[in-house]
């Protein structure tokens, strides 16, 4: 996915993809020398599921449910 760095704001960078959608990317993972208006290529790779990852996802979901306030 090709895009242009639109804004670098601390820990987050906004990349405007050629499709017009905005992608929020961690600033620490930008290539060296990247700055506003730089053209970048973004890619994602599907990783095999790890039991620890699934446990972490389940824990986060449960915490969200338990911390939500019931509707009155």
Secondary structure, DSSP 8 states (H G I E B T S, - for coil): -EEEEEEEETTEEEEEETTS-EEEEEGGGS-TT--TT-EEE---------HHHHHHHHHHHHHHHHHS----
